[in-house]
């Protein structure tokens, strides 16, 4: 049986089109309520262009250290997704190690 689910984002912008507030909801998630976030990195696969499309947004309240941690965690968790989808454990571990290495260099992981 087929089912649909929605993930919705609402971005509130200032007069210069800079995000001030990011709100999101996702049907069926543990947080089926309105949630707030300081940043989004969304990657979509465009099968026509055979290429990745990205939406990267962050609010002006996101601090540099938060962005560093966000970037490092994105790389590390990308390894988890890559491993689940391809079964390539060795490559996934290399991606994780890279993420950890730069997190340490940026001072967001000890």
N, C-alpha and C positions, 0 to 999 in steps of 0.2 A: 504494500500500500504506500503510495507516494504521499509526501507531506511537505508543506512549505513552512519556512521560518524567516522572520525578518530581523535584520540588524539595522537600527536607525541612528544616524548622527545628526546633531543640530549644532552648528557652529555660529556663535555670536561674534560679530566683527565690530571693531571700532571704526571711526571715521576714515582711517587709512587702510581699511580692509585687513587689519591684523587681528588674528583670533584673540578674543578676550575670554571666551568660555567654550568648552567642548562638552556637550552632553550626549549621552548615548543610552539606548535601550536595546535589549536582545531578547526575543521571545524564547521562553523555555530555559533561560539561563538561571543560575542560582540568584542572580541579581536582576530579577524581572522588573525592576523599578528604574527610575531615572538615575543615571550615574554621571559623575563628573570626571573629567580627565584633563591633564595639562598637555598631552601630546597624542598624536596618532601617526603610526607608520602603517600604511595599508598598501599591500602589493597585490596586483591583479594580473593574471596571465591573459594576454590578448592573443587568442589562437589564430586570428586572421593575420596579425602582424608578426606572430611567433616571437613575442617580446613581452617584457614585463612593464606594466604601467604602475606608477606609484603616486600615492597621495601622502605627503608629509606635512603635518601641521603641528604647531605648538603654540601655546599661549604665551603672552608676554610676561606672565607670572612664573613661567618655568625657569628655574635657576640653572646655571651652567653645570653645576655638579649633578643635578637631576638629569640633565640632557646626556651627560657622559655616562651615567649609570643606565639610562634608558637605551642608549646606543649599544653598550656592551651587553646588556641583557637581551636585546633583540638578536644580536649575533649568536649568543649562546643558545637561546631558545629556537633560533632558526635551525641549528644543528639537530635539535630534537625532532622538529618537523621533517627535516631532510631524511633523518634516519628512519622515521616511521613510514615515510612515503616511498623510500627507495631500498631500504634494507642495507644501505652502505654504511656500516658501523664504523669502519676505519676512517672514512672521510668525515663523517659526522664528528668523530672524536677530534680530528684535526681542526675543524671549525670551532668546536667548543674550546679547545686549547688556545686558539687564536683570540677568541673572545675574552677568555680569562687573562691572557697575556696583556692585551691592551687595557683591560679593566684595571689591572695592577699598575700599569704605566700611568694611567689617568688618576690613580689614587682612589678608585671607587670599590676596589676589592683588595683584601689583604691576604 
